[in-house]
Amino acid sequence: MTDWKPGASVDTLHQRSSLLTKIRTFFKNRNVLEVETPSISQYPTIDLHLESFSVNTNESERLRYLITSPEYHMKRLISAGSGSIFQICKAFRCDETGRNHNPEFTILEWYRVGWDHWRLMSEIELLLDLLLNSGPADYLSYCDAFQQFLDINPLLISQEQFLSICGKHGLLPPACLESESVARDEWLNYLMGFLIEPNLGKEHPVFIYDYPATQANLARIHEDNPSLALRFEVYYRGIELGNGFYELTDAKAQEKRFKDENQIRIRSGKEGLPIDNLFLSALEKGMPECSGVAMGVDRIIMLALGKTSIEEVITFNWPKS
C-alpha cells in the first residue's frame, strides 16, 4: 500500500515554500497587511455553481459552513478600516475534483482599497511575472473573446446558436442545457469552459474583462453600459488562475443579488441558503471603494514547477486525505 505517501515530493514542497515566501514578500514590500479570517462560517456562499461543505456543531446551533473563499470576512475587515489586505488560506468547495481541482485547496485573496479593477489587474500581472516569468499580459473583453473564438455575440446568443456551435465542435451538451428555458449564462459557461478557456493565455496571461451583468457576482455594474459588469478573470496556458471584481459596495443591491441567486438555486432544484447578514451589515456601515481578486495558489505553483496536476504540488489530495 502506497496511498499513505504524499503526492508532492519533498523537493517540490521546498519549491512550494519558496514560492509562498515570494508571494508574502511581494505584498510586504507593498505595505499590504496579511490577515487571517475564519475557515468555518455561520453562512455559506450563495452561488448556483458553488456548494459549501456543511459542518455539524451541536444541537444548540444551526449548521456552519467551510468557506469557499475568505471574501465576506475580508470585506468586513475592510469596512472596519483595515486598509489593503491579503490572505493565503485553505478554502473548500464540494464536488470539485480533477487535474486542476481539489475540494480543499489553497487560495490567495487580496483587496486594494481605493483601486479600480484595472489597477488591480496591473498588480496581478506583476505578481504572475514574478512567479511564472510570464511576461506582459494580454487583455480581451468577454464579448470579444466569444467573437474571436466562436464568432457570436454572447449577449444575444440563442438556443439555436448554442446547439449549432456544439454540433460544429462535436460537443454533446447535457440535456438540461437543451431547453429553451435555460438561462443564457448556462450556455455561455459551457461554451467558455470547453471551447474558449483552453485557448486562452498560451503565450502570456490574458485578462478577460467586462463580463455580462448577469454574471456580476459581487462586482459593480458598468455605469455606461448596464449590460456589463466590472468583473475579470485571468488565464494562463488555458487555466483559470483568478477571478476579480471592482467591488460592489451597495448593501441593498447586494442583498437583492443574494435573494435573486437563491431563487435561481431553488428553480434549479437546489435549496435556498441563509444570507450573510453580518456581511450586509458591514456594507451598510460603509465599505470603501476597492477591488479584489481570488487566485488559485495550487494552480500557480503547478504551472511554475512545470507539473501537470495540482496533485503533484499538494501534500495529500482528496482520496489520500
Secondary structure, DSSP 8 states (H G I E B T S, - for coil): --TTS-SS-HHHHHHHHHHHHHHHHHHHTTT-EE----SEESS---BTTB---EE---TTS--EEE-S-SHHHHHHHHHTT--SEEEEEEEE-TT--BTTB-SEEEEEEEEEET--HHHHHHHHHHHHHHHH---S-EEEEHHHHHHHHH-S-GGG--HHHHHHHHHHTT----GGGSSTTS-HHHHHHHHIIIIIGGGTTSSS-EEEEEEEGGG-TTB-B-SS-TTEEEEEEEEETTEEEEEEEEB---HHHHHHHHHHHHHHHHHTT-------HHHHHHHHHH--SEEEEEEEHHHHHHHHTT-SSGGGTSSS-GGG-
